[in-house]
Each structure stands twice: as structure tokens, then as C-alpha cells.
Amino acid sequence: MSTDILLETDNIQKAFGPTKALDGVSIKIGTGEIRGLIGENGSGKSTLSSIIAGVQKADSGAMILEGKPFEPHSMVEAQRHGVSMVIQEMGTIPGISVAENIFVGKEKIFVRRGLVGKKAMNAEAVTALAQIGVTGMKPDLPVTMLGFEDRKLVEIARAMYEKPKLLIIDETTTALSQRGREIVYKIMRDMKKENRTVLFISHDLEELISVCDCVTVLRDGAVAGELDKGGLEPDRLRGMMVGRKLTGSYYRSDYDGSCSEESVLELKDVTAGEVLENFSCVLHKGEILGIGGLTDCGMHDLGRAVFGVEKLITGQVILSGNGKQIQSPKEAIRNKIGYVSKNRDQEAVITSASILDNIALPSMDLLENRLCLIGPGRERQMAERGKEIMNIKCNSVGQLIRTLSGGNKQKVVFAKWLENDSEIFILDCPTRGIDIGVKATMYELMYRLKKEGKSMILISEELPELIGMSDRIIILKDGKQTGEFKRDKELDEQKLIPCMI
């Protein structure tokens, strides 16, 4: 690995109103290095990476790229200097094709006689995708017809097209299956071999330790320390992130898996989405029912079907208490079902609205007085209560959702369903892209809700999470159930994996 410095940040400062996101961040990233960046939600990771990538400007401080001042005013300008970024949330542009997304801002290279040559663009898109290991994706397909993972792969192809000197990967792997992750890992290894650099942001400590040469830890907007490969240990990293020693597991410690025999929800022969076929199960009062499998096994379709987002092709989703069928999100909400979507910014929150509006939205019926009017004081009271219960870090409940870190956005999602007095929670990858501290908070909340008699369907691509939190686990493959396991101290990943592949 070269000892040359590719990028240096010097005393970078950034504030959003009274909140200081970055407080004098100075780091040096070497050429040919895979540098990890970690910290709790709100520590400044995404803010720093977005400044480097030209998404936003620092309030003060300087950056030096290859020995020259570097101050990009846009992502396109940063790309011209060899810096590309794949963002955590959805970064594709709806309404245009796969090829047009890959070459957004680069259309001029296909212009002939004043017109963009779509045939040439599509052919080059196939080449760009193949270069990162993706084949079979149609370049003229509207990007909105792709699943979440394939859209992330389109973003990666766009970021890699001009062979960047520095590739920033912001929490991307948490949204990918093992296939997608292997594509990213190969890109990182290849860049290192070619003496190019990667800035890799992840909350997965084991992943960071596995792929990174060294890791920078941020805490409260400042550098808490750096560790090289030999010093990368999970407990040490956790301690640097939170400023105190953290050890042990964050999952449940009990193994009785007990819950009521009372049924609260029943799925009968449900076929929905592209994969889920003739699936049946019963959810009990006070049960955490885990649903696992590979990304395309149908588990995400299941969650959307239960909440009424995905229309049923066949079958029924029935509330056991009153026999009502759930056929739309409106009916689900009225019957005290809450849904935490995997695709947070697209389906779980309204990013252009405030914390207050997001928390209050599902609970309009509860907020109405006898004259069917909603007083602003009642909305604010509800939002303030949700903020306190979930310990949401913000300036006020009037703050826009889009200014929050991923973990605090997720706390808002939980808060809105808690304030709606939900009895059943559909949790689709609820800890995706959030730090270890917020994960611990979410797990504690889930266990508390279970003890209160609330019921949960926990959909997760992380087997340790399923094993650690579920009373019962159902494994899906190709849309069908292939295994069922009760909570047991001896249950491990090796017993689940054969049912998945």
C-alpha cells in the first residue's frame, strides 16, 4: 500500500442551525487504502462524506486532493476530480431508464447531431454494468421497475464508470443481499490492487474489520481515534464510538420463547408480489415471529402484503379478534397495525415534512375532538411524547426529517406507530443502517413491547438478529416456507442456512 496521501481534510466544520454536525474533523486518507469510517448515528459520517463528494459545502476548513485544494460544488464536479459516492438511501432518479441513470450528467458523450443516441447509451450501460459484475439487466428499463438492490447496483455502476480515484460507499452494503455485497467487496479489492482508494462507511463492525486497512471513528462530530488493521477489535471500536466500554450481546437473554396461544393475525394461502406463493401462518399475542431467507425469497413481499401495500393475488390476511380482512394500509392503520419499511426514505417517512407531521400522520383519528377538529397543541403534545420515548436527537419536533441521521429517522418511524397505539408491528429490516447504540435501543423496545402483549413480525436478512430476538422463525425460499424453528439456546445459523439455499 502506498504511503502517499490522496485526500486530506483539515479542520472541517459544519453546522445545521444550532446543531454542530462536524467539529474540526481532520483526517488523512492514503492512496490505495480501504479506509473505514464508523460512528453512532449523528456522529457526522454522512455529513463528512457528502462534503467530500460535493453534495454540500463545509462551513469552514479545507480539503486537499492529491496535493491540490479541493472544493467541489456538486457531485458532478467531484466526479470530474475522480471522487464518486454511493449514498446510503435511494440515489436513482425515477422516471428515467437504467442507462439514463448511469450516465446522468454525462449525456454529452452520446450526443450526435444535437441528439442523444439512446442506442449507443444503452450499449455502453450494458458494458458499465458488466464491469461491476452485473449481467442481464435491461438498460432501457425504467429504473422504478427494479427492486431496491438492483437500483443500488445501478448507482454503483454509475459511480464506477469513470474509474474514480476515491470511491465513497455510505452504508450501501446494509441494503444488499450476499450477492450484492460480494460485488461491492470485489470492487473494493480491485481498487486497492489498482492503487485507488475506498472510504467505506458501515455499522457492521465485523464487516469493517474484514475489509478495511484502518478505521477512523467519529463521535459527536469529531475524530475519536483511528485504528489500523492490527488494532481492529469490536469491543474497542464500540467503546470509541460511544465513549465508554461496551461488551456483550444486545439481544434477548431469555430462551423460553413463551407467548400466548391466542391468535391475533392469520395469513391464509397468501400469494403476493413476484415471489410469495400460498403462504400461511399464524401470529400470536406477545409473539415475535421472525421471517428470514435470502433477499429475493419473498419475505419483503410478505411484510408489504400484511400491511396492505402489496395487493393480494390470492389468499387473505385476517385479524383474529374481529375477522376483518386487511386489504389496504388505511385498514391496517385503523386496526392498529404499524409497518416499518425496509425502504425508509421512500415508504416509512415523508422526508420533506417535519418530525411532528410524521409522528402525528397515522393518528389523525385519535387527535380529532368531538367537532372532528385537530388542535395543533394536541399534535405537538403527541410528537413531543414520541420524541421523549424514543430519545430522538433533534433541535425541535418542527425539524425536517431529511436533516436527521438514519438512526433518528428510524426512531421517528417507531414513534409514530407507538403513538398510534399499535398492537401489531410489521418490522422489515428495522435495524438496517443504524448504529450499535440505536440497535440496542430498538431491541430493548421490541422486548418491552412483547412483554406488554404486542405482537411483531420481524423480517430480517441478518440471521443473528432473527435468532437473537425471535420466539419462532420461519424460513422462506422461492416464496415458500422451507423451515420453522422455535427459540432455543442451541439454535444457530448453521441450522437455518440449509433451508435458505
N, C-alpha and C positions, 0 to 999 in steps of 0.2 A: 504493500500500500504506500502511495506517495505521501511524503511529509509536506507537500505544498498545500497552502490554504486556498481553497476555491472560493469560499464565502465567509465574510466576517460581518457580524452585526455589532455595532458599538453604541451602548447605552440607549437602546431603543425604548422610547416612551410612547404609550398610547392610553388615552382615557376616553370613556364614554360617559359624558356628564360627570358626576362625582365619582364614578367607579373607575379606578385605575386598573386597566387590563394588563399593561406591561409597565414595569417599573425599573427601567435601566437594564435591559437584557443585552448581555454581551456574550457571544459565542463565536467560536472559530470552527468551521467545518472543512475537513481536508478533501483533497481530490482523491477519487477512488475509494471513498469511505461510505459505509452504510451507517448513518447516524440515527440513533433512536431518539425520540422526543416524547417524554411522558410527564404526566401531572394530573392532579384531580381536575374534574370539570370546573372551568372558571379560572384555571391556573394561567391561561394565556397561550396555550399551544396553538389553537386555531388562529388566534389573532396574529401571533408571530408569523406563522406560515403564510397567512393571507397577505401580510405586508411584504414578505419576501417574494410572493408570487404576483404582486401588483394589484391585488384585489382592493386593498385600501392603503392609505398612507399613514406613516408614523407621525406622531405629533412632533417628535424631535429624535435626535440620534442619527446615525449614518450606517450605510451598508457599503461594503466593498466586495466586488465580484472580480476575481482574477486580477487583483491589484488596482482596479479602477472604481471610482464612485459608481454606485448602482442605486437608482431611484426610479423604479418602473411606475408608470402612471396607469397601467392597465395590465391584464393578464396577457394580452396580445404583445405588448411591448416587452414584458418579461420573457415571453417565449422567444422573441427575436434575439434576446441576450442569452438564450439557452436554458431558461428556467421554466419548467412546466409543473402543473399541480393537478392532482386528482382529489377533489374535495370529498368530505365525509357524506354529505347529503346528496340528493339528486342534482347532477350537473348537466344533464342533457337538456336540449331545447325542444319542447313539444311543438308539434305542428310541422316539423320538417323530417327528412329522411335520415337514416343511419349515416349515409355518405355525407349529407349536408352538415350533420353534427360533427363528424370527424374533421371536416375542412372548414368549419365556421371561422371566418376571418382570413381564410387562405383561398377564397374563391377565385382570386385573380389568376392563379396558376392554371386554371382551366378555361379562362376566357379566350374565345376565338371569334374574331369579327364582332366584338361587342357583346357576345352571348356566352353564358356559362355552359360548357359542354358537359351535360349530365352523364353521357355515356363514358367519357374519359374519367369523370369524377367517381362514378360507380366502380369502374375497373380499378382505380387507384385505392378506393376504400377496401376492396377485397384484399389487395396487397397489404394495406396497412393493418388490417385485422389478422391476416396470416402471419405477419411479422411478430405479433404478440402471441401467436398460437391459437387463434380463433378461426375456425373454418365453418362454412355452411350458413353464415348469417347473410341474409339478402340485403345488399346495400341500398336498394330503393325502397325498403320497407319503412313506413312511418315509425319513428322511434318509440312512440307511445304504444305500439303493438308488442313491444318487447317486455320481458319481465325485468324486475329490478336488477338482477345480476347482469343480464346481458346489456342493459343500459350502462352499468358501471364499466363493462368491458369496452363499450364504445368510447367512453370517456378516457380509458387507459390508452386505447389506440390513438385517440386524438392527441393525448399528452406525449406519446412516444414517437409520433410521426416524424418530427424533425430532430430526433436523436438528441434529447436535451443533455446538457452538462450536469444539471441538477434536476432530479425528479422528486417532488414532494408528494407523499402519499399520506393523506389525512384520514385515518380511521376507515380506510376503504375495505380492508380485509374482513371487518366485522359483518359486512353486508354480503359476503361471498361464500359460496359453498367450497368444499375442499378443492374442487376442480379450479374454481376461480382463484383461490388462494395460491395454488401451485403455479398458475400463470403469473401472478404478481411476484412470487418468490423467484421464479426463473428470470424474470425481467431484472430484478434486483441483483441477482448473482451475475447475470450477463453484463450489467452496467459496471459492476465492480471490476470484472475481468477487463473491461474496456477502459478502465481508469476514469469512469464517470461516477457521479455521486448521488446518493439517495438520502433524503431526510424522511424518516419513517415514523409516523405518529400512530401509536396503538395503546389501548388499555390492557391488552393481553400481555402480561409480564413474561410468560413462557415464550410467547412468540418473539418478543423483543430480544430476549436472551438468546434465542435460537438464531436469529438472522442478523443482529446488529454487531458492529465492531465496537461501538461505545454508545452510551446513552446519556443525554442531558435531561435533568429533572427540573421542571418548573414548579414553583409553589407561590401562590399569591402574586403572580406576575413577575417574579424574579427567579434567577437561576439558583436552585437549591444545591446543585452539585452536579458533577459528571463522574461516570464510572466507565472504565474500559472493560474489555471482554472478560478479563480475569476476575473482575470485582462484581460482575452482574449476578446478584442473588435476589430472589423475590422479596424476602423479608427486608433486605437492605433498601431495595427500591421503594417498597411501601412506606418504610419509615421516613425516607427522604421526601416522599410525596406529601405526607400528612404532618411531618414534623414531630412524629413520635413513633415508637416501636410498635409494629403491628405483626402479629403472627397468628397462625392457626386458620381454621376454616370459617367461612361466613355462612355456611348452610345450616340446616336444622341439625340438632344433635340427637333428636329422638328417632326411634326406628319402629314405633308401633304402627304408624300409618293408619291410625284409627280415624274413622269418621262415621257419621250417622248412616243408617241403612235407608234413610229417607231420600228418595229421588227428587231432584229439583229441575233437571233438564234431560230430555231424551232425544237422541238423534235416531231416526228410523230410515234405513236404506237411503241415505243421502248421497246423491250424485251431484257434483257441482264443480265449476271451474274446468280446467283442462285435464285434471288427473283423478280427483277424488271420485270413487265409484262404490255405490251401495254400502256406505259406511254406517254402522250402527254402534251406539254406545250410550251409557247412562252416566250422568254426573250426579254425585250425591252431595247432600248438605254437609258443609265443612270439609269438602274434599279438594285437594289439589291434584288434578288429573293431568299428568304430563303427556304430551304428544310429541314424538320425535321421529327422526328419519333424515334422509338426505334432503337437500333444499327443494328438489322437484318431486317429492314423494306425495304431495297433496295436503300437507299439514297446514300450509298457509291458506289454501282454499277452504279448509275446514273452519278455521277461525272466522274468515270473512262470511262463510255460509251461516254460521251460528248467529252472527250479528245482523244478518240480512243484507250485507253489502253485495255478496255473491248470490245471484238468483239460483234457486234450486232447479236442477233439471228433473230430478225425481226425488221422492222422499219427503220427510217432514222434520222440522225442529220444533219440539213441543215442550212447553212449560208444564212440569208435572203437577203443580199446585192447582192451576185453573184450566189446563187443557188447551190454552191458547197456542197457536202456531206463530212462530216468528218468521215474517216474510219481508221485513224492511228494517233499517236502522231505527226508524221512528218507533216502530212497535217494540223493538228491543229496548230502547231507552225507557219507554213508558213502563216496561215490565222489569225495570231495574237490572238491566244487563249493560255492563260497560265494556268497551273494547279498546285495548291498547295495541295499535297497529305497528307492524314492523317498519312500515314506511312513515316515519314520524312526521316529517315536514309536509308530506303530501296528504296524509289521511288522519293524523292524530291531532294536529293543531292548525290554527289559522295564523300563519306567520306574520301577516300584516295587521293583526289585531293585538290587543293588549292581553296581559295575564288575566285581568279582571273579566274581559269578554270571553276568553277561552274557558275559564273555570265556570262561569255562570251559564254559558250557552245551553248545555243539556238540561238545566234545571229551571227553565222559564216557568213551567207549571208550578213548581214549588214556590217560586218567588212572587207569583201573582197574588194580589189581595182579593177581597170579595168583589171588587169592581173590575177584576181582570186587568189591573194595572200593576206595573212593576216599578217600585220606587228605587232610585239609584242608590239609596242608602242600604237597601237590603242586598243588592248585588255586591256592593263594596264589602259589606259585612261577611258575605259568603266567601268572597275572594280572599279577604284578609285571614279568615279562618283556615282556608285551604293552604294559604301561604305559610301560616304558622305550623300547621300539622305536618306539612311536607318539608318544612325548613327550606323554602325556595329563596335562593340568593338573588335579590333584586333591589333596585332603588325604591320602587313602589309597585303596587299592583296595576298601576297605569302604564308600566313599561311594556314596550312592544316585545312580543315573543321572539322575534327574529334576532334580538340583541342578546338573548340568553345563551348560555352554554348548552351542549346536548343533554347533560345530566339534569340541569334545571328545567329544560323543556319537558323532559320525561316526568319530572316531579309535578309539573303543571297538568300533564295528562292524567296522572294518578289522582291529583287533587280534584279534578272536575268530576271524576266518577265517584270518589268518596263523598263529595258534597251532594251528589245526586242520590245518595243512599243506596248505591248499587248492591245487589245481593249476589250477583253472578259476574265474574270478571273473565273476559277472554284476553289473555296476555300473550301476544305474539312477539317473541324475542324481546321481552320487556327490558332487558339489561344491555341491549346492543348499543355499543358506542358510548358507554358511561364508565366512569372510573370506579375503582375498587371501593371507595368510601360510599358512593351513591348506591353501588350494588348491594353493599351490606345493609343500607337503609331499606332498599326495595325488598330484600329477603326478610328482614325483620317485619316489615309491613305485611308481606304475604302470610307469614306465620301468625301474626296477630289477627289478621282477617280470618284465617282458618279457625282459630280458637274462638272467634266471635260467631262462627257458624256460616261464614260466607263461603262461596264455592268458586273455584278457579279452574279454568282450562289453561295450562301453561304450555305453550308451543315454543319449542326451542331447538336450535341446531347445536347447542352445547350440551353434550351428554353429562358432564359433571353437574351442570345446573339442574338437569332433569332428575338425575339420581339424588342430588343433594336436597331437593325441595319437594318432590312429588310423593304422594301417598300411593299412587298407581301410575304406571307408564304404559302407554300403547304406542307401539312402533308401526309406522306405515312404510310401505314400499309400493311404488307404482299405483298409489291411490287406494291401496287395500291394507287391512290390518294383517301384520305378519307375526306379531308377538304382543304379549301382555305380561307385565311384571309388577308384583306388589313390592312395597317398600321393605327393604331388607338390608341389614348391615353387610351382608356378603355380596350384594348386587354391585357389579362393576361394568365398565364399558365393554369388556370382552364378551359379556353375556348378551349385550344389546346389539353389538355390531353385526353379527351374523344375520339378524333379522332385517338389517337395513340394506345389505348389498347382495 
